[in-house]
Amino acid sequence: MPTRPAPPPWGALITAALRQAGLSAREAARRAGLSEGRWRQITSGYQVVSAGSYAPVRGPAATLARMAAVAGITPAQLEQAGRADAAAILAASPAADAGDAILRRVREMNTDQARELLATIAVQLGVTLGGEGAAEPARRYGT
């Protein structure tokens, strides 16, 4: 029985980035607008045709760029992994801007995570946000 093909460099890169971020393939696929099955086909580099028979899969550049954006991969990393076509699309996308990427991640947080982040930023900046027991009423940022 033939062994499964090794994943392509870009697939291994995306998989490692998800693992490091603590993000499941299911959640990453949802964020990229793909099925989990298609996500796994692209990252593994193959699809199962029948028992022991594998067909190569090379995801379209635009799809791979969306996947890389979700995984937090830079265009340079994607290019180094052999997908200059997807790296160019990722670099040209609005999400390539660091500010947009940060806002996207903040928007994905739940309310408690966002409050904790805001409190951490306030401490780092030496800013008092107010709240219960404070001299000023609490400000509501973006809500």
C-alpha positions in Angstrom: 0.0 0.0 0.0 1.5 3.4 -1.0 2.4 5.7 1.8 0.7 9.1 2.1 2.6 11.9 0.3 4.5 14.4 2.5 2.8 17.8 2.8 4.1 20.6 0.6 6.3 23.3 2.4 3.4 25.8 2.4 1.1 23.2 3.9 3.6 22.4 6.7 4.1 26.1 7.3 0.3 26.7 7.7 -0.1 23.7 9.9 2.8 24.7 12.2 1.4 28.3 12.4 -2.0 27.0 13.5 -0.5 24.8 16.1 1.6 27.7 17.5 -1.5 29.9 17.5 -3.6 27.2 19.2 -6.1 27.3 16.4 -7.9 24.2 15.1 -8.1 23.5 11.4 -11.9 23.6 11.7 -11.9 27.1 13.1 -9.2 28.3 10.7 -11.1 26.9 7.7 -14.3 28.7 8.9 -12.5 32.0 9.2 -11.0 31.5 5.7 -14.4 30.6 4.2 -13.4 27.0 3.4 -14.7 23.6 4.4 -12.4 21.8 6.9 -12.0 19.0 4.3 -10.7 21.4 1.6 -8.4 23.1 4.2 -6.9 19.7 5.0 -6.5 18.8 1.3 -4.6 22.0 0.6 -2.3 21.8 3.6 -1.6 18.1 3.1 -1.1 18.5 -0.6 -3.3 15.6 -1.6 -6.8 14.1 -1.6 -7.7 10.5 -1.2 -9.0 9.1 -4.5 -9.5 5.5 -3.2 -7.8 3.4 -0.5 -4.1 3.8 -1.0 -4.5 6.2 -4.0 -3.7 9.9 -3.7 -4.2 12.7 -6.1 -2.1 15.9 -5.7 -3.8 19.1 -4.6 -2.3 22.5 -5.1 -4.7 25.1 -3.8 -5.3 28.2 -5.9 -3.1 31.2 -5.0 -6.0 33.3 -3.7 -7.3 30.5 -1.5 -3.8 29.9 -0.1 -3.4 33.6 0.6 -6.6 33.6 2.6 -5.4 30.6 4.6 -2.1 32.2 5.3 -3.8 35.4 6.5 -5.9 33.3 8.9 -2.8 31.5 10.2 -0.8 34.7 10.6 1.8 33.9 8.0 3.6 36.7 6.3 4.0 37.1 2.5 7.8 36.5 3.0 7.2 33.2 4.8 4.8 32.1 2.1 7.2 33.0 -0.7 10.1 31.2 1.1 7.8 28.1 1.3 7.5 28.1 -2.5 4.3 30.0 -3.2 5.3 33.3 -4.6 1.9 33.5 -6.4 0.0 33.4 -3.1 2.5 35.6 -1.3 1.9 38.4 -3.9 -1.8 38.2 -3.3 -1.4 38.2 0.4 1.0 41.2 0.2 -1.5 43.1 -1.9 -4.5 42.4 0.4 -5.7 44.9 2.9 -5.1 42.3 5.7 -1.4 42.6 5.0 -1.4 46.0 6.7 -0.4 45.4 10.4 -3.2 47.6 11.7 -5.9 45.7 9.8 -4.5 42.4 11.0 -4.6 43.6 14.6 -8.1 44.9 14.3 -9.2 41.6 12.7 -7.8 39.7 15.7 -9.4 42.0 18.2 -12.8 41.7 16.4 -12.5 37.9 16.7 -12.2 38.1 20.5 -15.1 37.6 22.9 -16.1 40.5 25.2 -14.0 39.3 28.1 -10.9 38.8 26.0 -11.3 42.3 24.5 -11.7 43.9 28.0 -8.6 42.1 29.2 -6.6 43.3 26.2 -7.8 46.9 26.8 -6.9 46.7 30.5 -3.4 45.4 29.5 -2.9 48.2 27.0 -4.0 50.8 29.6 -1.5 49.4 32.2 1.3 49.5 29.6 0.5 53.1 28.7 -0.1 54.2 32.2 -3.7 55.2 31.5 -6.6 54.9 34.0 -9.8 53.8 32.3 -12.1 54.4 35.2 -14.9 52.1 36.3 -16.5 51.2 39.6 -15.0 53.2 42.4 -13.2 55.6 40.0 -13.6 59.3 40.1 -14.7 59.4 36.5 -17.4 57.2 35.0 -16.1 54.3 32.9 -15.7 55.0 29.2 -17.2 52.7 26.7 -14.8 52.2 23.7 -16.4 51.1 20.5 -19.5 49.6 22.2 
